[in-house]
């Protein structure tokens, strides 16, 4: 690779990392961490109603992912397929995010529900419009494995930093301003600037044209799903989302009820947050450097994570320091799974190009998004289902039945360990690895447009 191309990839990599993990992630992490409490405590919507809003919005969000992927792959403009979205999508995303946190005065209860529903659904849809082209542009700009891995690593570091800042301090920043809106605006301005830079430096060099006029949209989906090699990858995407979600969502229940120490929740969550940051900013780059490909790094990280979880399932309650140390190790190994699966996405894009001679970057990105959101839905509904089945009693600290205690311990450690082991098995038999040599030969023949 000549020096000019290296410099181009470096500029692109930094711009992509800031777009994917900068202002956008600050907004995304704020919504993920605080939208539920904002709906109930700031707007005044009943918890049951808020859960229905979030559930229906998540369902529609998962459904519209493939639709957006197909649209992006078939976009034709003087700026290319994916780059036009970097110009307008972030602006609308920021506007809707601001309106979501506006909390207008004088609305009736039904008005509050309608306002929140409209803009929460709009947030999810515009989130898809932003993320699908953002993920699709990487294989379109860069064809070399090492360069892609480096870019995804930079993105993981930026994401880890922004998520830690937003999830830990957004509520304090909002209190400083006296409102959530100024903070979201600041995050939004950073997002728009980073996407404009990404638009400027990105190139759609390595794409194979889609004959959209002669081929129906349904054929794009059929092309992907006719290959049995793609199915294990989709399952990995879903399981990694499920495992990552359980890691954080069950920890409060575990400390509050299984340990019966609500005073230790903040300390334990801090341990997990630091572990997640270390995972994406330190461990992931080392793992990619050692293993060279995403599925091998995922295999070993999930195997070691499963061992830690099994140990904690049996001995986690014995000593809080021991719990924190082993949980930190497990989180440091496992949290990078959500970034490592982006490397599997790049493999899938290469595979479809190899087998069918067509670039379906955004469609595959949208299928990954759909699988990821299915995992998130399973996580949220699964936790409530297990708690209900095992007889959990809300607020009964120190007085939970034994069945509920087993359920909480299983949700925190045993079920995630099982998920990790399934991912390990899928990675051992990863169906795309046998095509790596063919990918390289294909890329050698590809000429930058």
N, C-alpha and C positions, 0 to 999 in steps of 0.2 A: 504494500500500500504506500503510495507516495505521500510526501509530507503535506501537500495541500489537502489531500483527502482526509488524512489524520486530523488536521486542524479543523476541517469542516465537521467531522464526526465529533470532535471535542466540543465545539460550539453547540452543535445540535444536542449532544448529551447533556450539557449543562442547562440549556434552554428547556429540554424535555423534563429533566429532573425538577426544575423550578415550576414548570407548568403542572406536572402531575403531583408534586409533593410540596408546593409552596402555598400561595393564597387559596387555591382550590382546596387543598387538604385542610387548611385552617378552618374553612367554612364547613367542609364535610365532617371533620372531627367534632366541631362545635355542635352540629346537628345531631350526630350520632350519640354524643355524650349528654346533651342537655335538652333536646327537643321534647322529651317526655315530661320532664319536670317543668319546662316552659309552658307546655299545654295545660298542665294541671294547676301549677302554683302561680303562674303569672297571668295566663288568660282566664283560668277558672273553669276549664272543661273537666267534666267528671272523668275519672281514670278509665272506667269501662268504655266510655265514648271515645276517649283518646286512643285506647287500644284497638278499637274497631277502625278508626281513621288510619292508624299506622298499618294495620293488617291489610286492609283493602288497598291502600296505596302501595304497599310492598308487592302485593299480588299483581296489580296492574303494571308496576315497574318491571317486574320479571317478564311479563308478557310482552311489553313493548321493546325490550332489549333486542330480540332478533329482528323486529321490524326496522329499528334504527340501523342495525348492522347492514341489512340489505340495502336500505336507502343510501347509506354512506358509500358502500361499494359501487353503487350505480350512479353516484353523483358525477356530473361532467361540468367542468367550468374551466376558465382560463387559468385558475390557480390549482387545478387538480381535483382529486376525489376527496381528500380528507382535510387539506389545508384551509378551505373556505370556512369550515366550522370553527377554526381557531379565531376568526375575526368576529363573528356575531354571537356564537353560543355562550362564551363567558359573560358577555354583557347582559344577556337575558337571564343567565343563571344568577348573576349578582343581584339584578333587580328583584327576581322572585325570592331570593334568600332574604333580602332586606324586608320585603313585604311579609314574609313568613314570621319574622321577628318584630314586626311593627306594633302589634297589639293595639289596634285603634280603639279609642274610647267611644262609649255610647252604643255599642252593638248589643243586641239582645243575645240571649243564650244560643238561639238557633243561628243568629248572625255570626257569632264567634265560631261555631262549629263549621258553618259554611265557609267562612274566611280561611280558617286553618286548613280545612279539607282541600280547598282549591289550590292554595299555595304550597301545601305539603305534596300533593300529587304533582303539581307543576315543578317543584324542586326535584323530585325523583326523575321526571321525564327529561328535564334539562341536564340533570346529572348524567343521564345516559347519552344525551347529545354531545356532551363534552368528553366523556371518557372513551366512547367507542372509537372516534377518530384519533384520539390521543394514543391509545394502545395500537391502533392499526398503522400509525405513521412510522413506528420504529422499524419493522421489517421492510417497509417501503423505502426507507432512507439508508439503512445499513444492512448488508448481507452477511458480514463475517460474524461467526459465533462469538469470538472474543470481544469484539466491539459491542455487540448487542448485550452481552453479559455485563460489560462495564457500565453501559448506559442504564440498564435495569438496576444495577447496584447503586448507582448515584441516585436514581429515583427512590430506592428503598431508604437510603440515608435521609434524603429530604423529607420523605413521608414520615419516617420515625420521629424526626425532629419536630415537624409541624404538628403531628398528632399528639406528641407529648406536651407541647406548649398549649395547644387548644384544649385538650381534655383536662389539663391540670389548672390552667389559668384563665380561660375564657370567662368564667363566671366572675372572677375578681376584676377582670378588665371591664366587663359590662357594668359592674358596680361603680367603678371609677368614673365612667362616662354617665352613669345614671340611666343607661338604656343599652339594649343589645344592638341597636341600629348603627351607631357610629363605629363600633367594633367590626360588625359585618361589612360595613362600607370600606373600612381600611383593608380588611382581608380581601375584599372584592377588587379593590384597585390594584393590589399586588397580583391578584390572579389575572386580571385583564392585561397588565403590563407583561407578565411572563408569557401569556399566550400570544401576544403580539410579537414577542421576540421569537417564539417557537415558529410562528408563521413565517417570519423573515428568514430564518436559517434552515428550515426544513425543506427537503427535496423529495419528491416521489420518484426515486430513481429506478426502483426494482419492482415494477408492477406489470402484470399481464392484463391486457385489456379485456373487459367483459363486453360481449356483444349483447347489450341490454335490449336492443330493439328486436332481436330474433329469439331471445331466450326468456321464458317466463320467470318471474321472481321465485316461484316455488322450486325451480330447478337448482337454484343456489343452495337451498337447504338440503335438497335431495343429494346433491353432489357430496356434501359433507357427511350426511348420515348413511350413505351407502358403504362407507369405509368402517369396518368393525374396529380398526385400530384407534379410531377417535373416541369410542365409547369409554374405555378405561381412563382416558385423559379427562373426559367430562366428569366421571365419578371422582377422580382425584380433586378436581376443582371444587366440587360440592363438599367433599369430606374435609378439605382444608379449611373451607369457610366455616363449616360446622365445628370443627375442632378449635379453631381460633376463637370463635364466638363463645363456646362453652368455657374456655379458659378464663375469660374476664367476667362473663355474665353469671357464673355460678360461684365466684369467689366470695361475694358479699354474703350469700346464703351460708357458705361453708364456715366463714369466720363468725358470723352472727349466731348461727344455730348449732352447727356441729361442734365448734369450739366453745360456743356460748360466751364469746368475748367481742361484743360489738365495739368496744373501745380500741380494738386492734385492727379494725377494718382499714383505716387510712394507711397504717403502716404496711399492711400486707399488700394493698393495692399499689402503694409506692414501689414496693419490691418488684411487682409484676411490670409496672410501667418502665422502670429502669431496665429490667431484663429484656423487655420488648425492644427498647431503644438499642441496647447492646447487640441484640440479635440481628437487627437490620443494618446497623451502622458498622459493626465489627465482625460478627460471626459470619454473616452472609458473604461479604467479600472474600473472607478466608476460605469458606466452603467452596465458593465458585472457583477460586484460584486452585484449590486442591483437586476438586472433582471435575472441573472443566464443563460440566453440563448440569442442568437443573434437576433432572430426575435422580441423579446419584447423590447430590447434595441433600435433596429432600428425603431420600431413602435413609441415609445415615442420621440425619437430624431427627427424623420421626422415630427411628428405632431407639435412639438414646432417650428421646422424650418419653416414649412408652415405658422404658425401664424406670425412669424417675417417677412417673405417675403411679406405677405399680407399687413402688417402694412407699410412696406417700399414701396410697390407699390403705395400706396396712399399718404404717407407722407415723403418719402425718400429725396425728393428734397428740403424740407423746410429748413433743417439745416444740415450742413456737419458733425458736431459733433454727432448729433442724428443718422445720416446715418452710421457713423463709429461704434458707440456703438452697435446699433441693428445688423449691419452686422457682427460685431465681435461675438455677441451672436449666430447669425444664423450659422456662419461658425464653431464656437466651437461645435455646436450641430450636424451639418450635415457632416463635412469633414470625420468623422470616418466611414461613410457608406461604403467606399471602403474597409475597414478592417473588418467591421462587417459581410459583405457578405461572408467572408471566413468561418465564423461559420455556415452559411447556407450551404456552400459547404460540410462541415463535416457531417451535418445532412443528406444531399443527399447521401453521400457515405454510411453512416450507413443504410439508407433506402433501397438502392439497395442490400446491403449485407443481410439485413433482408428478403426482398421479393424474391430474386433470388439466394441467396447463392453464390455470386460471388463478388470479389473486383475489381471495375472499377474506382479506385481512379483517375488515370491520365485522363481517358476518360471524367469523370465528370469535372475534373479541366479544360480540354480543352473546354468543352461546356460552362463553366463559362467564359473562356477567349474569346470564340466566341461571347457570349452575351455581354460581356463588350466592345469588339471592335465594335460591332454593335451600342452600345450606343454612343461610341466615334464618329463613322461615322455620326450618326444622329445629334450629337451635332455640328460638324463642318459644315456639309452641311445644317443643319437646320438654323443655324445662318445666313448664306449667303442667304438662300432662303427667310427668313423673311425680311431681310434688302432689298433685291431686290423687294419684293412684296410691301413693305411699302414706297418705293421711296427714300431710303437712298442715300445721296450724299456724296461721299468720300471727306474728308477734309473740309466740310462745317460746321465748328464749329460755333455755334450760328445761323445757317441759315438752319437747317434741317426742312423739312416740318413736320406738326403736325402728319401725319401718321407715319413717320419714328421715331419721338419721342415716340409715343405710342408703336411702334414695339420694340424699344430699351428698354424701361421700362418693357415691357412684357417679353422680353427675359431674362432680369436680375432678375425679381422678380415674375411676375405672372405665367409664364410657369413653372419655378422651383417649385413654390408653388403647382401647380396642380400635378406635378410629385410626389412631396412629399406626397400629399394626396392619390394618387393612391397607392403608396408604403404602406402607413398606412392601407388602406383597405385590401391589399394583406396580410399584416402581421396579421391583425385581424383574417383573415380566413386562416392563415398559415397551409397548409394541413399536414405538417410533425409533428406538435406538438403533435397530438393525438397518435403518435407512440413512444414517448419518453420512456415510461415505457417498451415497447417491445425492444427498443434499449438497455436499461440497462440490461434486462434479456439476450439478445443475447451476450452482452459483458462479462457478468459474466461467460458464457460458453466458451468464447474464451480463448484459452491457447496460451501464447507467444511462438513463434517458436524459 
